[in-house]
Amino acid sequence: MKKNAKKALSSEMDFEKTAVKVSSVSIAGNILLSLFKLLAGIIARSGAMISDAVHSASDVFSSIVVIIGVKLSSRDSDDDHPYGHERLECVAAIVLAVILLITGLFIGAAAVQNITSGNYEELAVPGVLALLAAVISIIVKEAMFHYTKYYAVKLDSGAVMADAWHHRSDALSSVGALIGIAGSRMGMPVLDSVASLVICLFIVKAAYDIFKDAIDKMVDHSCDKETEQSLRECVLAQEGVIGIDMLSTRIFGNKIYADIEISADGSRTLRESHDIAEKVHSAIEREFPKVKHIMVHVNPADDT
């Protein structure tokens, strides 16, 4: 059991170290990109690019929230929190989802206002530098999205995945800026606002998905049917297990907790029944790294 505890501790440390590294890369990238887009927007007289720079700057705050959430969720169990702090990462994901939603709604509100105003001729025509900045932003932010998403999937981290979608929303925002800037230079400034409105819908959808995933992990949602079926097969494969009377799972942060009742030969001694339960416990720990806590109860088969 000490070996398993050390293995879990090492895994949690790797999780925190990797998540902080990915978020630090995001912070550095967003600071540099925000300054570049802000400078380009001012020089090229592009309101869309200046807004895009502000959007990128907001991602710096999001990445800081991720680091705080990951560090808090990786803390060891204590007397007040015997099951750990994993759910604090879900709180971070919810905060990021709200930030993403607010960002999307602000973009959408500004777009609707510009579209309904009808004063298209009053909009300034941006310079070529703004186009170049938009293209660079799309490439950089899309690369950061795939980089962050890769580690989010690897770590099974909702907060890191939320940060990844912040990068994608920024890339989409830059696409809108690119279309709007190009359209403005061709005499169709309203395209900027139309593109921004479409981007708003994408961002709101991403915020909803992140929020729903975090809430599911907060309210003891059961894990997927495929995982439960794999758990059943693992249990039934252990020597001495006659059947499964009950199996329930719940997601706690990014970990799984399982309660299992198995049936065994009722004539076995208490020690023998205990050994069967230990085999089941060890097999699940070995084959399912995401399972943090397992409770195995043995029932006599002739009484079920």
Secondary structure, 3 states (H helix, E strand, C coil): CHHHHHHHHHHHHHHHHHHHHHHHHHHHHHHHHHHHHHHHHHHCCCHHHHHHHHHHHHHHHHHHHHHHHHHHHCCCCCCCCCCCCCHHHHHHHHHHHHHHHHHHHHHHHHHHHHHHHCCHHHCCCCCHHHHHHHHHHHHHHHHHHHHHHHHHHHHCCHHHHHHHHHHHHHHHHHHHHHHHHHHHHCCCCHHHHHHHHHHHHHHHHHHHHHHHHHHHHHCCCCCCHHHHHHHHHHHHCCCCCCEEEEEEEEEECCEEEEEEEEEECCCCCHHHHHHHHHHHHHHHHHHCCCEEEEEEEEEEHHHC
